[in-house]
Amino acid sequence: GKAEQKAPEYVAKFPSGQVPAYEDGDFCVEESQAIIRYLASGNDIVPACPKAAAKVDMLLAQHGGKARLATSDVFRPILFKSDDPAFEDILKKGIENIQPMLGFYNGVLEKNKFLAGDTISLADFMFVPEVDQFVIFAPKIGDLLEKYPHIKSYLERMKEVKGYTANFEKMTAFMAAMMKAKEEKAAAAAAEAKQGAIPGPKIGGLLHSHEVSQPSRSCSWFAEWAGLATESRMTDLFGKAEQKAPEYVAKFPSGQVPAYEDGDFCVEESQAIIRYLASGN
């Protein structure tokens, strides 16, 4: 779209040109862990016990090398590399790479309700948005969490956590729209390739034609095939004999169809018309 994160005014505040980014007045900070730690400052979610706090810190430190692999190795390729000839191999390798990560967290959650114990922590807020993507993409890649029942149960429990369901649904709706647009674009490209059409300039203008005129059909068919913005208007040949009207003959002296006009540009003869419509193709 607009790639707003690359705009000069955005990069001036957030040099990485990425999201998430946080600002409050002249205070600006990047990096999700730095942001979530700041937002949690003074909140009861930060353990008062040094040992409990260290456990959460350890899980946060492990996040990039473990949970983040779900996005970097599996979901990002699905979203941005599906056109790559090697996509299937990339995806297969990515799925293989994340198995140890899923096994690690499945083991943690076999013992704990949440990652760091019986209460939710910042580690959960970082971890869940990585792995709940498996639910969204299951129709495409299968249920990869089937072998990891404790992660599945954990994600179910998240539905009871304030704000999670709405957050998940927003992401699901966006992903669905993005994938739909991607599939429609691919389908259109495939259909175009199958037809052999080469997109040309969006020539407009008005084509005067009639269904029983075979030369007219040639021109109107080509205009549709080439995806041109040309309007086709049926000329009443047998009733009003519009092709013989003075205003028509003034532009098209032969008084026949097909005839083409675009502004003050007028041309007759089907071969001349179709060649013009094909210009640039």
C-alpha positions as semicolon CSV with decimal commas, in nm:
position;residue;x (nm);y (nm);z (nm)
1;G;0,000;0,000;0,000
2;K;0,142;0,331;0,112
3;A;0,441;0,185;0,302
4;E;0,390;0,457;0,564
5;Q;0,666;0,310;0,779
6;K;0,917;0,421;0,513
7;A;0,793;0,781;0,493
8;P;1,060;1,041;0,588
9;E;0,853;1,178;0,878
10;Y;0,814;0,825;1,021
11;V;1,179;0,727;0,978
12;A;1,284;1,054;1,142
13;K;1,124;0,925;1,462
14;F;1,177;0,553;1,410
15;P;1,500;0,494;1,209
16;S;1,438;0,122;1,152
17;G;1,130;0,203;0,943
18;Q;0,939;-0,084;1,103
19;V;0,649;-0,160;1,335
20;P;0,576;-0,179;1,617
21;A;0,689;0,166;1,723
22;Y;0,569;0,374;2,016
23;E;0,559;0,747;2,082
24;D;0,434;0,966;2,362
25;G;0,510;1,329;2,300
26;D;0,880;1,350;2,216
27;F;0,948;1,003;2,362
28;C;0,992;0,745;2,086
29;V;1,093;0,380;2,116
30;E;1,122;0,084;1,880
31;E;1,148;-0,296;1,928
32;S;0,852;-0,492;2,060
33;Q;1,022;-0,610;2,379
34;A;1,133;-0,258;2,472
35;I;0,781;-0,129;2,404
36;I;0,602;-0,401;2,601
37;R;0,844;-0,363;2,894
38;Y;0,775;0,011;2,901
39;L;0,397;-0,038;2,878
40;A;0,416;-0,289;3,164
41;S;0,624;-0,067;3,391
42;G;0,448;-0,030;3,726
43;N;0,200;-0,306;3,642
44;D;0,145;-0,614;3,857
45;I;0,232;-0,834;3,558
46;V;0,600;-0,762;3,627
47;P;0,701;-1,009;3,902
48;A;0,823;-0,857;4,227
49;C;1,019;-1,174;4,302
50;P;1,367;-1,150;4,142
51;K;1,368;-1,522;4,057
52;A;1,026;-1,504;3,889
53;A;1,133;-1,189;3,704
54;A;1,451;-1,361;3,586
55;K;1,247;-1,652;3,450
56;V;1,032;-1,414;3,247
57;D;1,345;-1,231;3,127
58;M;1,494;-1,563;3,020
59;L;1,184;-1,651;2,817
60;L;1,189;-1,307;2,654
61;A;1,556;-1,346;2,568
62;Q;1,483;-1,684;2,406
63;H;1,193;-1,543;2,204
64;G;1,388;-1,427;1,897
65;G;1,570;-1,756;1,853
66;K;1,270;-1,976;1,922
67;A;0,912;-1,849;1,888
68;R;1,002;-1,590;1,626
69;L;1,103;-1,874;1,392
70;A;0,734;-1,948;1,335
71;T;0,699;-1,621;1,147
72;S;1,040;-1,601;0,980
73;D;1,054;-1,964;0,862
74;V;0,690;-2,046;0,787
75;F;0,441;-1,761;0,774
76;R;0,652;-1,497;0,603
77;P;0,730;-1,733;0,313
78;I;0,358;-1,814;0,277
79;L;0,273;-1,445;0,255
80;F;0,563;-1,319;0,047
81;K;0,732;-1,610;-0,132
82;S;0,446;-1,821;-0,262
83;D;0,539;-1,719;-0,618
84;D;0,895;-1,841;-0,575
85;P;0,959;-2,157;-0,783
86;A;1,130;-2,302;-0,475
87;F;0,839;-2,213;-0,244
88;E;0,742;-2,572;-0,160
89;D;1,101;-2,654;-0,061
90;I;1,131;-2,333;0,141
91;L;0,808;-2,409;0,327
92;K;0,903;-2,772;0,389
93;K;1,240;-2,669;0,532
94;G;1,077;-2,401;0,745
95;I;0,830;-2,649;0,893
96;E;1,116;-2,884;0,973
97;N;1,313;-2,602;1,137
98;I;1,037;-2,510;1,381
99;Q;0,974;-2,859;1,519
100;P;1,234;-2,828;1,800
101;M;1,087;-2,489;1,895
102;L;0,735;-2,629;1,914
103;G;0,861;-2,925;2,114
104;F;1,036;-2,693;2,360
105;Y;0,728;-2,482;2,431
106;N;0,499;-2,785;2,437
107;G;0,717;-2,923;2,716
108;V;0,705;-2,595;2,907
109;L;0,327;-2,579;2,880
110;E;0,287;-2,939;2,988
111;K;0,402;-2,822;3,332
112;N;0,262;-2,470;3,341
113;K;-0,067;-2,298;3,270
114;F;0,128;-2,008;3,122
115;L;0,488;-1,991;3,004
116;A;0,635;-1,867;3,332
117;G;0,395;-2,038;3,571
118;D;0,035;-2,009;3,683
119;T;-0,011;-1,643;3,587
120;I;0,025;-1,464;3,256
121;S;0,348;-1,275;3,191
122;L;0,504;-1,057;2,924
123;A;0,650;-1,376;2,774
124;D;0,297;-1,492;2,688
125;F;0,212;-1,162;2,522
126;M;0,517;-1,205;2,299
127;F;0,472;-1,578;2,232
128;V;0,102;-1,612;2,150
129;P;0,094;-1,383;1,842
130;E;0,365;-1,600;1,688
131;V;0,203;-1,939;1,736
132;D;-0,164;-1,854;1,694
133;Q;-0,083;-1,804;1,327
134;F;-0,080;-2,184;1,300
135;V;-0,456;-2,173;1,355
136;I;-0,508;-1,926;1,071
137;F;-0,288;-2,106;0,821
138;A;-0,398;-2,460;0,910
139;P;-0,613;-2,487;0,593
140;K;-0,298;-2,428;0,386
141;I;-0,031;-2,616;0,579
142;G;-0,228;-2,859;0,791
143;D;-0,265;-2,869;1,167
144;L;0,101;-2,849;1,269
145;L;0,000;-2,820;1,634
146;E;-0,168;-3,161;1,634
147;K;0,152;-3,314;1,774
148;Y;0,175;-3,043;2,039
149;P;-0,148;-3,072;2,244
150;H;-0,027;-2,853;2,530
151;I;0,025;-2,557;2,295
152;K;-0,324;-2,614;2,151
153;S;-0,479;-2,619;2,498
154;Y;-0,281;-2,309;2,591
155;L;-0,417;-2,120;2,289
156;E;-0,769;-2,223;2,386
157;R;-0,709;-2,079;2,734
158;M;-0,604;-1,751;2,577
159;K;-0,964;-1,693;2,470
160;E;-1,037;-1,626;2,838
161;V;-0,771;-1,355;2,860
162;K;-0,898;-1,000;2,830
163;G;-0,853;-0,849;2,483
164;Y;-0,711;-1,158;2,316
165;T;-1,012;-1,265;2,107
166;A;-1,064;-0,918;1,958
167;N;-0,691;-0,892;1,887
168;F;-0,687;-1,231;1,716
169;E;-0,998;-1,159;1,510
170;K;-0,852;-0,834;1,375
171;M;-0,541;-1,016;1,261
172;T;-0,747;-1,300;1,113
173;A;-0,963;-1,060;0,912
174;F;-0,657;-0,879;0,777
175;M;-0,480;-1,202;0,684
176;A;-0,793;-1,336;0,512
177;A;-0,828;-1,019;0,305
178;M;-0,458;-1,022;0,218
179;M;-0,461;-1,387;0,111
180;K;-0,781;-1,339;-0,088
181;A;-0,631;-1,047;-0,278
182;K;-0,316;-1,249;-0,342
183;E;-0,517;-1,546;-0,472
184;E;-0,733;-1,325;-0,694
185;K;-0,424;-1,162;-0,841
186;A;-0,267;-1,501;-0,908
187;A;-0,590;-1,632;-1,063
188;A;-0,617;-1,328;-1,290
189;A;-0,255;-1,369;-1,399
190;A;-0,311;-1,740;-1,468
191;A;-0,626;-1,670;-1,669
192;E;-0,448;-1,404;-1,870
193;A;-0,155;-1,633;-1,938
194;K;-0,392;-1,910;-2,046
195;Q;-0,568;-1,679;-2,289
196;G;-0,239;-1,545;-2,416
197;A;-0,350;-1,187;-2,369
198;I;-0,081;-0,927;-2,337
199;P;-0,215;-0,622;-2,154
200;G;-0,196;-0,313;-2,368
201;P;-0,277;0,049;-2,309
202;K;-0,620;0,118;-2,167
203;I;-0,752;0,263;-2,492
204;G;-1,096;0,412;-2,446
205;G;-1,315;0,565;-2,710
206;L;-1,643;0,451;-2,861
207;L;-1,693;0,162;-3,103
208;H;-2,008;0,179;-3,316
209;S;-2,106;-0,178;-3,398
210;H;-2,382;-0,430;-3,450
211;E;-2,413;-0,798;-3,357
212;V;-2,486;-0,912;-3,712
213;S;-2,183;-0,728;-3,848
214;Q;-1,898;-0,977;-3,844
215;P;-1,631;-0,702;-3,876
216;S;-1,794;-0,530;-3,576
217;R;-1,775;-0,849;-3,376
218;S;-1,405;-0,881;-3,455
219;C;-1,335;-0,535;-3,312
220;S;-1,555;-0,567;-3,003
221;W;-1,423;-0,914;-2,925
222;F;-1,063;-0,797;-2,946
223;A;-1,133;-0,494;-2,724
224;E;-1,277;-0,723;-2,457
225;W;-0,995;-0,979;-2,493
226;A;-0,730;-0,709;-2,454
227;G;-0,902;-0,558;-2,151
228;L;-0,949;-0,218;-2,316
229;A;-1,170;0,053;-2,174
230;T;-1,349;0,086;-2,506
231;E;-1,725;0,139;-2,500
232;S;-1,920;-0,058;-2,759
233;R;-2,246;0,095;-2,875
234;M;-2,504;-0,090;-3,083
235;T;-2,604;0,102;-3,393
236;D;-2,963;0,058;-3,512
237;L;-2,897;-0,052;-3,870
238;F;-3,244;-0,176;-3,969
239;G;-3,489;0,041;-3,781
240;K;-3,366;0,397;-3,748
241;A;-3,072;0,338;-3,985
242;E;-2,857;0,543;-3,748
243;Q;-2,549;0,475;-3,964
244;K;-2,708;0,691;-4,235
245;A;-2,796;0,985;-4,012
246;P;-2,625;1,313;-4,115
247;E;-2,438;1,349;-3,786
248;Y;-2,303;0,992;-3,823
249;V;-2,203;1,032;-4,188
250;A;-2,032;1,361;-4,102
251;K;-1,787;1,157;-3,894
252;F;-1,796;0,831;-4,089
253;P;-1,860;0,901;-4,461
254;S;-1,910;0,534;-4,552
255;G;-2,219;0,520;-4,333
256;Q;-2,128;0,173;-4,211
257;V;-2,020;-0,017;-3,901
258;P;-1,785;-0,077;-3,740
259;A;-1,667;0,277;-3,684
260;Y;-1,454;0,412;-3,402
261;E;-1,418;0,751;-3,241
262;D;-1,219;0,893;-2,954
263;G;-1,265;1,266;-2,917
264;D;-1,207;1,419;-3,261
265;F;-1,024;1,106;-3,381
266;C;-1,250;0,899;-3,612
267;V;-1,165;0,590;-3,813
268;E;-1,357;0,339;-4,028
269;E;-1,278;-0,010;-4,160
270;S;-1,248;-0,302;-3,919
271;Q;-0,883;-0,375;-3,998
272;A;-0,782;-0,016;-3,934
273;I;-0,983;-0,010;-3,610
274;I;-0,846;-0,339;-3,476
275;R;-0,490;-0,239;-3,560
276;Y;-0,537;0,084;-3,365
277;L;-0,691;-0,101;-3,070
278;A;-0,396;-0,340;-3,076
279;S;-0,134;-0,065;-3,075
280;G;0,101;-0,127;-2,785
281;N;-0,007;-0,491;-2,752
